[in-house]
């Protein structure tokens, strides 16, 4: 059985030594209430901010998601986009897809398409589905049902419901 107190003590030692991944892990623990910690998005956000300062890509994505939803931090889509872009430009597929979604919601389809393509080319299922949608609807690119089918099939092979439904419509 897992020794919660011992694991938390070990994690806190790494946090005190400014290990970015450990700081992010502590933020996650507060976000979900792990290690018997009281769940607190506000504390998680504060902790993620420190990890972002130290360059942790996962923290950039998590804090971006929190700002996008206004969960534990101020609702701030610009800050969310900035954090996603920072992580996306470091190669994080989740950030690339998240940034694509934000850009799409702002009607910036060409830029969204580029980020979906980066995520899809790394094998991120959501990125594959979103790229298929771009090709199917001609958002950010020309309509190309062959390419839409290709990306939907890749995502569908992994059980992605939306991609399976979209394939049926092609």
Beta strands, then each sheet from edge to edge (+ up, - down):
end
